[in-house]
Amino acid sequence: MMRLNTETIRYQPDERIEDYIKLKIGKLDRFMPRYARRNAHADVKLKGGPGRGKKLYSCEVIIHIPSETITTSQAAESMNAAVDMTEAKLKNQLKKYKEKHTLNRRRALRRLVGRIRR
């Protein structure tokens, strides 16, 4: 499970929301390569406030992983919905990161094995 730092602005989270964030955002590390899981940590910023006629909540997540920082922010009418939408976007970005970086590592390993065999 990834380390989480939670910061709030104009919003008082209750235990249910904090547990929900740990459940959803904390377990995104399974979409990262193994070497990146050791150093990964996330900053979660929860913001509540009046929107255009409605109460609007926003959730911003910044994941720090080796050689990259992934940021996503979403706003919705409830905090749970904002967290869900943020999680969905982060999943896609982390899958792309994993695909890109594992492919490069495999190529480097193949080159190294090829040089040794020669």
FENUR-V197348 format. One record per backbone hydrogen bond with DSSP energy under -0.5 kcal/mol. CO is the residue of the C=O (numbers start at 1). NH is the residue of the N-H. If there is no record, write none. Layout:
co:CO nh:NH
co:CO nh:NH
This chain:
co:3 nh:42
co:4 nh:6
co:5 nh:44
co:7 nh:46
co:9 nh:48
co:11 nh:13
co:14 nh:18
co:15 nh:19
co:16 nh:20
co:17 nh:21
co:18 nh:22
co:19 nh:23
co:20 nh:24
co:21 nh:25
co:21 nh:26
co:25 nh:28
co:26 nh:2
co:26 nh:29
co:27 nh:30
co:28 nh:31
co:29 nh:32
co:33 nh:36
co:33 nh:37
co:34 nh:37
co:34 nh:38
co:36 nh:40
co:40 nh:3
co:41 nh:64
co:42 nh:5
co:42 nh:44
co:43 nh:45
co:43 nh:62
co:44 nh:7
co:44 nh:46
co:45 nh:60
co:46 nh:9
co:47 nh:58
co:49 nh:56
co:51 nh:53
co:54 nh:51
co:54 nh:56
co:56 nh:49
co:57 nh:76
co:58 nh:47
co:59 nh:74
co:60 nh:45
co:61 nh:63
co:61 nh:72
co:62 nh:43
co:62 nh:64
co:63 nh:65
co:63 nh:70
co:64 nh:41
co:65 nh:68
co:68 nh:65
co:69 nh:71
co:70 nh:63
co:72 nh:61
co:74 nh:59
co:76 nh:57
co:78 nh:82
co:79 nh:83
co:80 nh:84
co:81 nh:85
co:82 nh:86
co:83 nh:87
co:84 nh:88
co:85 nh:89
co:86 nh:90
co:87 nh:91
co:88 nh:92
co:89 nh:93
co:90 nh:94
co:91 nh:95
co:92 nh:96
co:93 nh:97
co:94 nh:98
co:95 nh:99
co:96 nh:100
co:97 nh:101
co:98 nh:102
co:99 nh:103
co:100 nh:104
co:101 nh:105
co:102 nh:106
co:103 nh:107
co:104 nh:108
co:105 nh:109
co:106 nh:110
co:107 nh:111
co:108 nh:112
co:109 nh:113
co:110 nh:114
co:111 nh:115
co:112 nh:116
co:113 nh:117
co:114 nh:118
